[in-house]
Amino acid sequence: MVWAGITSLSRSELVPILNEALCVHRYGEELLMGHVVPFGYWVGENFILMQDNSRPHVTQCVYQFIDTVGIEVKVWPSCSPDLNPIIA
């Protein structure tokens, strides 16, 4: 599995998720702290995080962290076909 960030003007590096399942703590420490926050600050004040509704993404501790660092999250309903940024 890999993680990547995209915008209309740029993209992040691909981040491989190896060896273990992506749990809440791994998502927070490795992806949010290591990649999402720096990418968001680089994009600027118009940065909105779009993620699906997988379990590591929607836990209370992840939302608390996202609120702490000041990242806006796009709210998507479960099973939404609108998650594909290529089509949208």
RASULDA-V715895 format. One record per backbone hydrogen bond with DSSP energy under -1.0 kcal/mol. CO is the residue of the C=O (numbers start at 1). NH is the residue of the N-H. E is the energy in kcal/mol with one decimal. If there is no record, write none. Layout:
co-><CO/CO>
nh-><NH/NH>
e-><E/E>
//
This chain:
co-><1/3/5/10/15/18/21/23/24/25/26/27/28/31/31/32/35/36/37/38/39/40/44/49/54/54/59/60/61/62/63/64/65/66/72/77/84>
nh-><17/15/12/7/3/20/23/27/28/29/30/32/33/35/36/37/39/40/41/42/43/44/47/74/57/58/63/64/65/66/67/68/69/71/49/80/88>
e-><-3.3/-2.9/-3.1/-2.8/-2.2/-2.0/-1.2/-2.7/-2.5/-2.8/-2.3/-2.7/-2.2/-2.2/-3.0/-2.8/-2.1/-2.9/-2.4/-1.9/-2.3/-2.2/-1.6/-2.9/-1.2/-1.1/-2.0/-2.4/-2.0/-2.6/-2.3/-2.2/-2.1/-2.2/-3.2/-1.1/-2.1>
//
